Amino acid sequence: MKTIISAIALAVLVLGAAPQAMATLNSNSIIEDGIEYYTQTDKAIYDLGENVEMLFRVTNLTDTDVLIGCSRHGGFNLLVEKNGEAVWYLAHAFAWFSPGVELSAGESKNIPYIWDMIDDNDNLVAPGIYDVVGVMYNEPWTGTGPTEVSVPITIVPEPASLVLFMACLSVLIRNKRAKHT
């Protein structure tokens, strides 16, 4: 019985401490031709149903102004993928002719967004590992394709479900021990 109580106490302690440990920024960036492409989420691990604060930023690191050609008007997007397949897009429709994106020396353009974990079919996503992807549709400028930068996030069942699971597990263990004695 002490073992079961200890296991539950440990689970509650870990779950109570987990939000502080998970609250560090989760980011990734690449630099190409003096332009930094940066994607960030407010943390790496989320409870199911929690809001995901995300940001995609493009920064001109050079000391001259640049005009980045884009194949789509708007030029930027945020999306969420699971196993390489998009489950959610911020922008679905684009005009195919773009004046491009102008950035002065040192200037940044941002797309901040708060995602509610609802996919493009209006369903809550399942727990699992996802990628938050910032995209710049700069194919004419790079000559290679859109520039994408992603960060992984993990969505876990909410803590109350985990505590309930641990409590049920302890009952099962206790019943199994009772049968063997």
C-alpha positions as CSV (number, residue, x, y, z in Angstrom):
1,M,0.0,0.0,0.0
2,K,2.9,2.4,0.8
3,T,4.3,1.7,-2.7
4,I,1.0,2.7,-4.3
5,I,0.7,5.9,-2.2
6,S,4.3,6.7,-3.0
7,A,3.7,6.2,-6.7
8,I,0.6,8.5,-6.7
9,A,2.4,11.1,-4.6
10,L,5.4,11.0,-7.0
11,A,3.0,11.4,-10.0
12,V,1.3,14.4,-8.5
13,L,4.7,16.0,-7.6
14,V,6.0,15.5,-11.1
15,L,2.8,16.7,-12.7
16,G,2.7,19.7,-10.5
17,A,6.4,20.6,-11.3
18,A,6.0,19.9,-15.0
19,P,4.5,23.2,-16.1
20,Q,7.4,25.2,-14.8
21,A,9.9,22.9,-16.5
22,M,8.0,23.0,-19.8
23,A,7.6,26.8,-20.0
24,T,10.8,27.6,-21.8
25,L,10.7,28.9,-25.4
26,N,10.9,26.4,-28.1
27,S,12.6,27.8,-31.3
28,N,14.5,27.2,-34.4
29,S,16.0,29.4,-37.1
30,I,18.0,29.3,-40.3
31,I,19.9,32.1,-42.1
32,E,20.0,32.2,-45.9
33,D,21.5,35.1,-47.9
34,G,21.5,37.4,-44.9
35,I,17.8,36.7,-44.0
36,E,16.9,34.9,-40.8
37,Y,13.8,32.7,-40.8
38,Y,12.7,32.0,-37.2
39,T,9.9,29.9,-35.8
40,Q,9.0,29.8,-32.1
41,T,6.4,28.3,-29.7
42,D,6.0,29.4,-26.1
43,K,7.0,25.9,-24.9
44,A,7.6,22.4,-26.2
45,I,5.1,20.3,-24.3
46,Y,1.4,21.1,-24.1
47,D,-1.7,19.6,-22.4
48,L,-4.4,18.5,-24.8
49,G,-6.7,21.5,-25.5
50,E,-4.2,24.1,-24.3
51,N,-3.4,27.1,-26.6
52,V,-0.2,27.0,-28.5
53,E,1.4,30.5,-28.9
54,M,3.4,30.5,-32.1
55,L,5.5,33.0,-34.0
56,F,7.1,33.1,-37.4
57,R,9.6,35.9,-38.0
58,V,11.7,36.9,-41.0
59,T,14.5,39.4,-40.3
60,N,16.9,41.2,-42.7
61,L,20.3,40.8,-41.1
62,T,22.1,42.8,-43.8
63,D,22.8,46.5,-43.9
64,T,20.9,47.0,-47.1
65,D,17.2,47.0,-48.0
66,V,16.0,43.8,-49.7
67,L,12.9,42.9,-51.8
68,I,12.1,39.2,-51.4
69,G,10.1,37.8,-54.3
70,C,7.2,35.6,-53.3
71,S,5.1,33.3,-55.3
72,R,2.0,34.1,-53.2
73,H,0.6,37.4,-52.0
74,G,1.1,37.5,-48.3
75,G,4.2,35.6,-48.6
76,F,4.1,34.0,-45.1
77,N,2.2,31.2,-43.4
78,L,2.1,29.1,-40.3
79,L,1.0,25.4,-40.3
80,V,1.0,22.4,-38.0
81,E,2.0,19.0,-39.3
82,K,1.9,15.5,-38.0
83,N,4.1,12.9,-39.7
84,G,4.8,15.3,-42.5
85,E,1.1,15.9,-43.3
86,A,-0.5,19.3,-42.6
87,V,-3.4,19.2,-40.1
88,W,-3.9,23.0,-39.8
89,Y,-3.0,26.1,-41.9
90,L,-3.3,29.7,-40.8
91,A,-3.9,30.9,-44.3
92,H,-5.5,28.6,-46.9
93,A,-6.0,30.9,-49.8
94,F,-3.4,33.1,-51.5
95,A,-3.3,35.3,-54.6
96,W,-0.7,34.0,-56.9
97,F,0.8,37.3,-57.9
98,S,2.8,39.0,-55.1
99,P,4.6,42.3,-55.0
100,G,7.1,40.6,-52.7
101,V,8.2,41.4,-49.2
102,E,10.3,44.5,-48.6
103,L,12.6,44.5,-45.5
104,S,14.8,47.5,-44.6
105,A,18.2,46.8,-43.1
106,G,17.6,45.1,-39.7
107,E,13.8,45.0,-40.2
108,S,11.6,42.1,-39.1
109,K,8.1,41.0,-40.2
110,N,6.2,38.7,-37.8
111,I,3.2,36.4,-37.8
112,P,2.2,35.7,-34.3
113,Y,-0.8,33.4,-33.7
114,I,-2.5,31.4,-31.0
115,W,-3.6,28.0,-32.1
116,D,-6.3,26.2,-30.2
117,M,-5.4,22.7,-31.3
118,I,-8.4,22.5,-33.6
119,D,-7.4,21.0,-37.0
120,D,-8.7,22.1,-40.4
121,N,-11.7,19.7,-40.0
122,D,-12.8,21.4,-36.8
123,N,-11.7,18.5,-34.6
124,L,-9.4,18.6,-31.5
125,V,-6.1,17.0,-32.5
126,A,-5.0,13.9,-30.7
127,P,-2.0,13.7,-28.3
128,G,1.2,13.1,-30.1
129,I,4.2,14.8,-31.7
130,Y,3.6,17.7,-34.1
131,D,5.7,20.2,-36.0
132,V,4.9,23.9,-36.0
133,V,6.1,25.2,-39.3
134,G,6.8,28.8,-40.4
135,V,6.8,29.2,-44.2
136,M,7.9,31.9,-46.5
137,Y,6.8,31.4,-50.1
138,N,9.9,32.9,-51.6
139,E,10.5,30.5,-54.5
140,P,11.3,33.2,-57.0
141,W,14.0,34.7,-54.7
142,T,15.7,31.4,-53.7
143,G,15.1,29.5,-56.9
144,T,14.6,26.3,-54.8
145,G,11.2,26.4,-53.1
146,P,9.6,27.9,-50.0
147,T,11.7,28.4,-47.0
148,E,10.4,26.4,-44.0
149,V,11.5,26.4,-40.4
150,S,9.9,24.1,-37.9
151,V,9.9,23.3,-34.2
152,P,8.5,20.1,-32.7
153,I,5.8,20.2,-30.0
154,T,4.4,17.3,-28.0
155,I,0.8,17.2,-27.0
156,V,0.0,15.1,-23.9
157,P,-3.3,14.1,-22.3
158,E,-4.3,16.7,-19.7
159,P,-2.9,16.2,-16.2
160,A,-6.2,15.3,-14.6
161,S,-6.4,12.3,-17.0
162,L,-3.0,11.2,-16.0
163,V,-3.8,11.5,-12.2
164,L,-7.0,9.5,-12.8
165,F,-4.9,6.9,-14.8
166,M,-2.4,6.6,-11.9
167,A,-5.2,6.1,-9.4
168,C,-6.8,3.4,-11.5
169,L,-3.5,1.7,-12.0
170,S,-3.0,1.7,-8.2
171,V,-6.4,0.0,-7.7
172,L,-5.5,-2.6,-10.3
173,I,-2.1,-3.3,-8.6
174,R,-3.8,-3.5,-5.2
175,N,-6.4,-6.0,-6.6
176,K,-3.8,-8.1,-8.2
177,R,-1.8,-8.3,-5.0
178,A,-4.9,-9.2,-3.0
179,K,-5.6,-12.1,-5.4
180,H,-2.0,-13.5,-4.9
181,T,-2.1,-13.4,-1.1
